[in-house]
Amino acid sequence: MKLVRYGKPGKEKPGLLADDGKIREISTLVDDLAGEGLSPKSLNRIRKAKLASLPVVRGTPRIGACVGRPGNFIAVGLNYADHAAETNSPIPKEPILFNKAPNCVIGPNDDVVIPKGSVKTDWEVELAVVIGSTASYVSEKEAMNHVAGFCVCNDVSEREFQAERSGQWMKGKGCPTFGPLGPWLVTPDEIADVQNLGMWLDVNGERVQNGSTKTMIFNVKHLVSYISQFMQLDPGDVITTGTPPGVGLGMKPPRFLKAGDTCSLGIEGLGQQAQRFIAWKKGA
């Protein structure tokens, strides 16, 4: 299934993207695509529903983040061998973990705000994993049983905040609007091999990232299992799994985003996003 959330910010409703490209309303089946609404029980209820009986959503509503505000938004750094190489970083022996602020999540096509004082705002197309059932100390063999689905994430990053202001990377990762998710939450049964998906990102129409999930250092099963050794993962939690090469930081000379720039990005089978970057304004 391809699940969506649509409507005005903060008032999104859950929907199902049908094969004809139309969104069907599923609010009678689940309150929201968040928390327990992403449990196996909830997803099975949606899956068993008669599609023809579900109302068609009229018009072209705004598409919101495909997951309601997650309790945890966990990110993995330097998880692509070719990205580690472009940043002259050693291959990690274990996954590098950091947090993105849960309230940085926005819709896939919403504007992204360049933070106050930013000089090095960067882009990162990533595969995000959404948890569907509680995971604590799970094995790799069990890991996929706890996954509700996958989606596209732009792990927007401020490199000066991240690397030059001391402390943890989260300083440059959780600014407001730095977490576009969607357009769809795609259930695992629709993805033949999550470790072989093409992914890309364009800046102002220029292709800058062109990679594949096959170059991940630590695959999805390993990441879910590994993270569950250190914290409990709950339904609705999001894990964004790293980016392939082509980020602004790795260019020679480095290149960063400014107000008026646009990013378009996508992952095979998971849909596409498009954001406009705007300047921070007091009170906005």
N, C-alpha and C positions, 0 to 999 in steps of 0.2 A: 504493500500500500504506500501511497504518497499522501502524507498528512500535512495540512496547512493550518495556519491561524490567520484570520483576515479581519479587517476592520480598523477603526481608529486606535492610536496608541493607548494602551491601558484598557481597551474595551474589545479586544480581539475575541473572535469566536472560533471554535474548532471546525475544520472542514476536511473533506476527502477529495483529492484530485482524481476525477474519473478519467478513463481512457480517452474520452472525447474532449479532454482539456477543460471541462467545466468543473467548478467546485460544488460539491454537495454538502449541505449543512448537516452536521452530526451532533449538534448540541443536545439532542434528545438521547444520545447514546453516551456522551461524556461531557462533563462540565467544561473541561479545558484540556489541552495537551500539555499537562504539567503534573508533577508529582505522581500520585496514584492513577491519574488519568492516562499514564503511559505504562501501566502494569500489564503483564500478559493477559490478565482477565479483561481489562478494558480494551486492549487491542483486539482480543478475540471477539468481543462483543461487536466492535466496529466491523471486523472482517466478516462476520456472519450476517450482517444486516443486508437486507434486500436493497440494492443500489437504486432501483427504480422508485422505491418508496421514499427516498431521501430528497428533500427539496433542493432545487438548483439555486445557487446564489446568483442573483442578477447583477449585471453591470461588471465593472472592473474595480473591485475594492482594493484598498491598500493591503499588501501582504505583510504580515507581522513576522516576528521571529517565530520559527516553527516549534519552539519550546517556550512555555511560560517561564517566568523568572526562575532559574535554577537555584537550588540551595548552594551548590558548589560549581564553580567554573574553573576547571583545572587545565593547565596547558603543559605541553611537553616541549622542551627546548632542544635544538640541535639533533633532531630525530631523523634527518635525512643525510645520508653519507655525502651526497653531492653538495648540500647546503653547508655542512660542516667544513667541507673543503674550500668553498668560496669565501668563508669567513676566517680561514686559517685557524680553525679550531680542531682540537683532537677529537677522535671518535669517543663519545662517552662510554664508560664501562657499565653504567646503569642509567636509566632514564633520568633526565634533568626535569624536575617538576617545579612549577610555580603557579600562583593563582592569578586569574583575571577576576575583577570585581563582578559579581552577579548582576549588578545594576548597570553594567556597560552594554548589556545585550540590547540590540535593536533589530529592526526588520532588515531584510536583505537588500532593499533598495532605498533605505532611509539615508539622509545626509549624515556624514561623519564630521564631527567638530574637531578641528585642529586645536589642541589644548593651549591655554594661556602660556606664553613663553616658549612654545615648542619651536625648535629649529630642525628637528630630525624625525618627522613623522614618516613612517614606513608602512609597507603593505606585506601581507603574507597569506597566500591561499592555503587553506588547511582542510583536511578531513576531520569533522567532529563526530564523536561517538556520544550517543544519548543513552543513559542508563534507564532500564525499565523495571528492574527489581533489585532489592537491597543486595549489595555485594560486600562481603567481609571475609577476608582470607580465602578467596576462591582460587582454584587452580586454573591454569591456562585451558585445560580441557573443558572446564565449566564456564569459562569467561563469557562466551557468546550467549549463554542462556540468560545473562543479565543485561543484554543490550536490546533496547527498544528500536533503535535505528541509527541512521547516519545522516549527516547534512553537511553543507558547505559552511565554512567559517572564514571570515577575513580577520586574522589575528593582527589587527592594527596595533602598531608599536611605536613608541617614541624612544628612539635610540639613545639620545642624550640622557633622558630620565632613567632609562634602563641600565646603561653601562657606565655613565660618567658621574652619576650623583651618589655613588656608593650604596651599599646595601643590596637588597634583593631586586630581581628583575621586575617584580610586580609594579614598581614605580612607573614603569613605562608601558604597562600592559592593560591597566584597568581604568584608564581615563573614560569619562562619559562618552558613549557611542562607539567604543573601541571593540565591540563584539557583534558585528552583523552575523546572524544565523539564518539559514534557509536558502531557497524558498520553501523546500519541502523537508519533512522528516521521512526518510525512506526506510521501510522495514527491511531487515536482513534478507528475507526470502526473495527480494527483488534484485539483490546484488550477487552475481555469480562468484566473484572473487574480489573482496574488498581490498586485497593487497595487489591489485593490478588495475587501478583506475587512473586514467589520464586526468591531469589537472592543469589549469592555466590561469594566468592573470594578465590583463592589459592595463596600462596606464596611458590615459589620453589616446586610446586606440592603438598603442604600440605593445606588442607582445613582449613581456619581460620575464614571465615565468611559464615554463612549459615542462612539466615533470610528470611523475607517476608515483603512486603509493607503493610501488614495488621497490623503491629505493629507501623505504623506511629502515632504520636501524633496528628499532623495536616495534614489532607488529601489534595490531589491535589486541589480539588475545593476550599478548605479554603485558601490554600496558594496563588493561583492565585488571588482570591478575596482580600485577606489581603494585599498582596504586592501592588495591584493596588490602594489601599487607600493612599499610600505614594509616588508612582511614576507612571509614565505612562510606560506601557509595550508595546513595539513595535514588529512588525513581525521580527522574527529571534532572539529575546532575549531568553536566556536560564535560567531556574530555576532548580538547582539541589537540591534535596529534603531531604537530610540526609541519614545516614547510619545505618544499624543494627549492633549488637555487633560483636566483633572479631577483632577490630583494634589493632595495635601494642601497642598503648598507654595503652590499658586496660588489657594487659597481665601481668602476674606476674611471673618473672619480665618483664617490658616493652621490646618490641622487635621492632627494626626499620630496615629499608632497607639499604643495602649497594650496592656498585657497583657490578654488576654480578647477582644480584637477579632478579627474574622474578615474575610478577603478571599475573594471568589469572582470568577473572571475567566475570559474565554474569547475565542476568535477563531473566526470563521466557518470551518467545515471542519476546524479543528484541535483541537477539544475544549475541555474546561473544567478549571479547577483550583479548589481550595478550601483555604485555610490558616488555621490558628489561630495567633495571635501570643502568645508566652509570654515571661515575664521571664527574663533571664539569671540563672543560679545558679552559684556557684563549684563547679567539679568536675563540672558537668552535661555 
